[in-house]
């Protein structure tokens, strides 16, 4: 599919397409910016088409040819990774281990449900849990590093089957002295005068976009002072009375002596969490486990599950 190309070229183009910034892309690839520029130039000169356009302001955008290339490059790398993963699993005899991913802020009841699933056909099944951010979870499922994952608002992708099973609102972390701390529920407009901490866009793109879109719809110009990497960091900053933090997860997870958490009442800041798996995953074990997990969340989900996760031999 890609004559005369090396894996490093494909990976470099994919990362640059995600970042649209040479400095950030080079940092992720652990190479220098000139080395990244050289790889891209080699690729474009070899095939005589441009993958990215760059203007005088150094803004980077994918060309039409670049968008097609990136889509196919992702598919090629995922198939190669899957081949290695399946061969290693077979070689090590790990076909009775399920690796399941979840967000760091998944509700404890979801994790308990995963651990409580009992498959009579596989009494010695082992479960290994992995905590990652949503984008990482999706990439890990596509690469076959995870069999299943619990992901909030996963984007549509023909390579992924997704079944919603729970809905949860964002919460806001406030200093206990904040004027709104006495309210049981808080609307985003109540925070219009505060400085906000939100998750970095690259970590939770759907959540970040929903917060910004809701703010714009309500005429709020948010003062976002920090791109958060961890909830612990956010809670520390809130406890210093520097700002408020908007987080996914249960409000009870973030209570301390100095801060309090309250759910956000805006309907647009409520998200469905889905169980996802590769569409072409025909493992009887994985499909059986997925159906058993989803049945725990009510009979109304069973027919949807049976349609989307048909048991395959």
C-alpha positions, 0 to 999 in steps of 0.5 A: 500500500505504501511503497518505499515508506517506513513506519516512522514516516507514517507515524510522523504524518499522523502525529502532525495531522493531530497536532497541526503544529511542528513543535508539538508534533516533534515533541510527541515523536521525541525528535527535533523539529528539523528532523520532522520537517526532513521526514515530511519533505522526503515523503512529499518529494518521493510521491510528488504531492503535498500532505500539508499546506503552510502559510507565512504565519506558520499555520499548518493544515492538511491538504485534500491528499493529506487527509486521504493519506492520513486515513489510510496510514492509520488503517495500515498501522493499526492492521500491522499492530493488530497482527503483532498483538494477535500473534503475541497473544496466541504465542503467550496463551493469553486468550483467556485474559480480557483487557478493558479500558476506562477513564480515570473518572469512571464511576466506581459502579461501572468498574464493579460491574466489570469485575462482577461479570460471570461467564459460565463458559469461561470460569477462569477468565482474568480481567486486566483494567487500564485507565486512559483518557478517551482519545487514548482508549479509542486508539488502544481499542483500534490497535487491539491493545484493549478488547473493550473500553468505557468511553464518554461520547466516542466519535463515530467510526466505522471501525468501532461498535459503540453501545451507550449504557450510562449518562452523567453530567459534568461537575464543578469544583469550587472553594468552600468559600465560593458564593455558589457553594451553597447551591445544590446544582450550578449552571455554567452562567453562575461561573461567568465571572470566575477563571476556569480550569478545563481538561486540555482539548487533546485529552477530552475533545468532546467535553472541551468542545461542549463546555466552550459551545455552551459558554458561547451559547450563553454569551459567556467569554470564559477565562480559561487560565489552565489546561488541566492534565490531572484532576489532582492538579485542578483540585489543588489550584481550586483549593488555593482560591485561584479558580474553579474547575470543570470536571467529568466524574462523580462530584463525590470523588473530589470533595476535600476540606477546602473544596466542594463539588456540585453537578452542572445543570446544563443539559448540554454538559451531560454525556453518554458513556459507551462500551466500545470494541472493534467492529471486526472483533469476532471473539465469542468471549469478547462479545459474550462479556460485552452483552453480560456487562450491558445487561447489568444496566437495564433490560431496555439495553438488551435489544440494542446490545443484541443488534450491535454486538451479535454473537459471532463464532 
